[in-house]
Amino acid sequence: MSNAEISDPLFREAVEAIDAGNIYRLEKLLSQNPRLVRDRLVSTWDGYFKDPYLIWYIADNPVRNGKLPGNIVDIARLLIQSVKREAPESAEQQLDYTLGLVATGRVPRESGVQLELIDMLIDAGVIPGTGIGALAHGNKDAANRILERGGTVTLAAAICLERTHDIAWLSQRSGIEDKNLALVAAAFYGQANMVASLLGWGAQVNAYPDGAGGFHSHATALHQAVYSGSLDAVKILVEAGADLQLKDHIYHGTPLEWIEYLQREDGYDDAARERFKIIEAYLRERANK
């Protein structure tokens, strides 16, 4: 997804100003063309960034540049003010979604501005959610900040963030769907002890937590335990009756096919590859029984 694909020349110029950190150019464009914060860009892109608003570009999510300008917080402040002034009818939608992009993004985290941007958006009136989206992308600090700022604590979030007190009472009050989501979340983070506890609390070992907060709802807990590289979590799930033949709903792979794929992927060190190899051997052994 490149800027060259942006069909509106004025919108493209504004995006380029954001990318370059040229706040003076951006401020001039916004003052002369308030439609830039009112109208969505009509695009052919599919997925979560289809027909974006200009402010959504502050998160670099989806990744376009792999970095943010050093003054992105000032740029975000300018855009928030412009959206609230020029587009009050869509401001809530624009800012809510921006928070989601910031909280789930890799680049805001790596650029060291994720928490500051979250605070700014909440200060601007965005209602914090559950932090589940952030957790699903490995952004624990972002999820924790959302909860600190008034977000709703769920069983899944409490477990991922190791909030012991919240786990104690939510485990007694959560329904089966929340427990199934928490099971997948615990498996994603390789929290073997919590996987065992959740199964004891009634979580369904082969459940797909479809529609439950967006936390990898396409796959089972076993898929996620494989991804985490936790042999202990994998063993607990398999011994509890996890079906090795179930396929995820996006890539259509079994847990064994996931581990085969992970071993071909770049970005893992030797220790991770060794863990994947051991998990693969265990799954093959169990599949042949």
C-alpha positions in Angstrom: 0.0 0.0 0.0 1.9 3.0 -1.3 1.1 6.7 -1.4 1.2 6.5 -5.2 -2.0 4.5 -5.0 -3.9 7.4 -3.4 -6.1 8.7 -6.2 -6.9 12.1 -4.7 -3.8 14.4 -5.2 -4.6 16.7 -2.3 -5.2 13.8 0.1 -1.9 12.2 -1.1 -0.1 15.5 -0.4 -1.6 15.6 3.2 -0.5 12.0 3.8 3.0 12.8 2.6 3.1 15.8 4.9 2.2 13.4 7.8 4.9 10.9 6.8 7.5 13.6 6.5 6.6 15.3 9.8 5.9 18.5 7.9 3.4 19.9 10.3 3.5 23.4 8.8 2.5 22.1 5.3 -0.2 19.9 6.9 -1.6 22.8 8.9 -1.8 24.9 5.7 -3.5 22.1 3.8 -6.1 21.6 6.5 -6.9 25.3 6.8 -7.4 25.7 3.1 -9.1 22.3 2.5 -11.2 21.3 5.5 -12.7 18.5 3.5 -9.4 16.6 4.1 -10.7 15.8 7.6 -14.3 15.4 6.6 -14.2 13.0 3.7 -12.9 9.5 3.5 -10.5 8.5 0.8 -12.4 6.3 -1.7 -10.0 3.4 -2.3 -10.0 -0.1 -3.8 -8.2 -1.5 -0.7 -10.0 -4.2 1.2 -9.8 -5.0 4.9 -9.6 -2.9 7.9 -8.1 0.2 6.1 -10.7 0.5 3.4 -11.7 4.1 2.6 -9.6 5.6 5.3 -9.9 9.0 7.0 -6.8 11.1 7.0 -6.2 10.9 10.8 -5.9 7.1 10.5 -2.5 7.5 8.8 -0.9 8.6 12.1 -0.5 5.0 13.2 1.3 3.6 10.2 -1.1 0.6 10.5 -1.1 -1.1 8.1 2.6 -0.6 7.9 3.6 1.6 5.0 6.9 3.2 6.2 7.9 1.2 9.3 8.5 4.4 11.2 6.8 7.5 12.4 8.1 11.1 12.3 9.6 12.4 15.5 6.8 15.0 15.8 3.9 12.5 15.2 2.3 13.5 18.6 2.1 17.1 17.5 0.7 16.0 14.2 -1.8 13.9 15.9 -2.9 16.8 18.1 -3.4 19.0 15.1 -5.5 16.4 13.3 -7.6 15.7 16.4 -8.3 19.4 16.8 -9.2 19.7 13.1 -11.5 16.6 13.1 -13.4 17.8 16.1 -13.7 21.3 14.7 -14.5 20.5 11.0 -16.1 17.1 11.2 -18.2 16.9 14.4 -20.6 14.4 12.9 -17.9 11.8 12.2 -15.4 12.8 14.9 -16.4 10.0 17.3 -16.0 7.3 14.5 -12.8 8.8 13.3 -11.1 9.0 16.7 -12.4 5.7 18.0 -11.0 3.8 15.0 -7.7 5.8 15.3 -7.3 4.5 18.9 -7.8 1.0 17.6 -5.1 1.4 14.9 -2.7 3.0 17.4 -3.3 0.3 20.1 -2.9 -2.6 17.7 0.0 -1.2 15.7 3.6 -2.3 15.8 5.1 0.9 14.6 3.6 3.2 17.3 5.0 0.8 19.9 8.4 0.6 18.3 8.5 4.4 17.9 7.9 4.9 21.6 4.7 7.0 21.1 2.0 4.4 21.5 1.0 5.2 25.1 1.2 9.0 24.5 -1.1 8.7 21.5 -3.5 6.5 23.4 -3.7 9.1 26.2 -4.2 11.9 23.8 -7.1 10.1 22.1 -8.8 9.2 25.3 -8.3 12.8 26.5 -10.1 13.9 23.3 -13.1 11.9 24.3 -12.6 8.3 23.0 -14.1 5.8 25.3 -11.5 3.1 26.1 -12.5 -0.4 25.2 -11.2 -3.7 26.6 -7.6 -3.7 25.2 -8.2 -7.1 23.6 -7.2 -5.9 20.2 -3.9 -4.6 21.6 -3.3 -7.9 23.3 -4.0 -9.8 20.1 -1.1 -8.0 18.6 1.3 -8.4 21.4 0.9 -4.9 22.7 0.6 -5.5 26.5 1.6 -2.0 27.5 -1.0 -0.5 25.3 -3.7 -2.8 26.6 -2.7 -2.0 30.2 -2.9 1.7 29.5 -6.4 1.3 28.1 -7.5 -0.4 31.2 -5.8 2.1 33.4 -7.7 4.8 31.6 -11.1 3.3 32.3 -11.4 0.4 29.9 -13.4 -2.7 30.7 -11.4 -5.5 32.3 -12.3 -8.9 30.8 -11.2 -12.3 31.9 -8.9 -12.6 28.8 -7.2 -9.3 29.5 -6.8 -10.0 33.2 -5.1 -13.3 32.4 -2.8 -11.9 29.7 -1.8 -9.0 31.9 -1.5 -11.2 35.0 -4.0 -9.1 37.1 -4.4 -11.6 39.8 -7.2 -9.9 41.7 -9.3 -9.5 38.6 -8.7 -13.1 37.5 -10.0 -14.3 40.9 -13.4 -12.7 40.6 -13.9 -12.7 36.8 -13.2 -16.5 36.7 -16.4 -16.9 38.9 -18.5 -14.4 36.9 -17.6 -14.9 33.3 -19.7 -16.9 30.9 -18.6 -19.6 28.6 -17.8 -17.3 25.6 -15.6 -15.2 27.8 -13.8 -18.3 29.1 -13.3 -19.6 25.6 -11.8 -16.3 24.5 -9.6 -16.2 27.6 -8.4 -19.8 26.8 -7.3 -18.7 23.3 -5.6 -15.6 24.7 -3.7 -17.6 27.4 -2.6 -20.0 24.7 -1.4 -17.2 22.5 0.9 -16.0 25.3 1.9 -19.5 26.2 0.5 -19.3 29.7 0.3 -23.0 30.4 -0.9 -22.7 34.0 -3.7 -20.4 33.0 -4.6 -22.7 30.1 -5.0 -25.5 32.7 -7.0 -23.3 35.0 -9.4 -22.2 32.3 -10.1 -25.7 31.2 -10.9 -26.5 34.8 -13.3 -23.5 34.9 -15.2 -24.9 31.9 -13.6 -23.4 28.8 -14.1 -25.5 25.7 -10.9 -26.9 24.4 -11.9 -27.0 20.8 -13.8 -23.7 20.7 -13.3 -21.0 18.1 -14.2 -17.8 19.9 -15.8 -16.2 16.9 -16.9 -12.7 17.3 -15.4 -12.5 20.8 -13.4 -9.3 20.8 -11.4 -10.0 17.7 -8.7 -12.0 19.5 -7.7 -14.5 16.8 -11.2 -15.8 16.5 -10.3 -17.9 13.4 -8.3 -20.4 15.4 -8.4 -22.7 18.4 -6.4 -22.5 21.5 -4.1 -25.3 20.2 -3.3 -23.3 17.1 -2.3 -20.4 19.4 -0.3 -22.5 21.8 1.7 -23.8 18.9 2.3 -20.2 17.7 3.5 -19.3 21.2 6.1 -22.0 21.2 5.0 -23.3 24.6 5.2 -27.1 24.7 3.6 -27.2 28.1 0.5 -25.3 26.9 0.3 -27.6 23.8 0.5 -30.7 25.9 -2.1 -29.5 28.4 -4.5 -28.8 25.5 -3.9 -32.1 23.6 -4.2 -34.1 26.8 -7.5 -32.3 27.5 -8.9 -33.5 24.1 -7.8 -30.8 21.6 -8.6 -32.0 18.1 -5.4 -32.0 16.0 -7.3 -32.1 12.8 -9.2 -28.8 13.3 -8.3 -26.1 10.8 -8.2 -22.4 11.3 -10.8 -20.4 9.4 -8.4 -18.1 7.5 -5.4 -20.1 6.4 -7.1 -23.5 6.7 -4.2 -25.1 8.5 -4.2 -27.6 11.3 -1.9 -27.0 14.3 0.7 -29.3 12.8 0.6 -27.3 9.5 1.0 -24.1 11.5 4.2 -25.4 13.2 5.5 -26.5 9.9 4.9 -23.1 8.5 6.5 -21.3 11.5 9.7 -23.2 11.0 10.0 -21.8 7.5 9.3 -18.3 8.6 12.1 -15.7 9.0 12.5 -13.7 12.2 12.9 -16.5 14.7 16.1 -17.3 16.6 17.6 -20.7 17.0 16.0 -21.2 20.4 12.5 -20.6 19.0 13.1 -22.9 16.1 14.2 -25.6 18.5 11.0 -25.2 20.5 9.0 -25.4 17.3 10.8 -28.6 16.3 10.1 -30.2 19.6 6.4 -29.3 19.4 6.2 -30.7 15.8 7.7 -34.0 17.0 5.2 -34.1 19.9 2.2 -33.4 17.6 3.3 -36.0 15.0 3.6 -38.6 17.8 0.1 -37.8 19.1 -1.4 -37.8 15.6 0.0 -41.3 14.9 -1.6 -42.8 18.1 
